[in-house]
Amino acid sequence: MCGSCVTNADSLLLGAVGAGTAAVAVARRAKDVVSGRTTLERRSAAYAANAGFLRSLGHDPALVLGRPPETPTAGSPREPASPQGALLGT
């Protein structure tokens, strides 16, 4: 028996999981665009979450993850994106 064969059911399941993952990613990006959240803010939040997890395991986040991303400066406020046509620009 072949150990690397994929049945139709396996293929359909993996395709559904991939489509679901892509839909969640698009929804998160759309929410960020509408709310005016920048890529830098998203990266900083992800770094903070990962660093907290690594600290709970007893690791040093700076050694594992490297330098944290630069935080946005408070002196340069970003204008929120317009909800009308927000997805057309991405």
C-alpha positions, 0 to 999 in steps of 0.5 A, a space after each residue: 500500500 502506498 503511504 503517500 496516496 491522497 484520497 478525494 476526501 483528503 483532498 476536499 478536506 485540505 481544500 476546505 481548510 485552506 479556503 477557510 484559512 484564506 477567508 479568515 485572513 482576508 476578513 482580518 485584513 479588511 477589519 484592519 483596513 476599515 479600523 485604520 490599523 497599520 501593518 506596524 501595529 499588527 506586527 507589534 501586537 503579534 510580537 507582544 503575543 509571541 513574547 508573552 508566550 515565550 516568557 511563560 515557557 521560560 525563554 528569553 523573547 529577544 534571543 528567540 524572536 530577535 528585536 521587537 518591531 519599531 513602535 509607531 510614534 505618537 506624534 504622527 497620527 494616521 487618518 482612519 481609512 474610509 469604510 467606503 471603497 476600503 477593500 478596493 485599495 488593497 
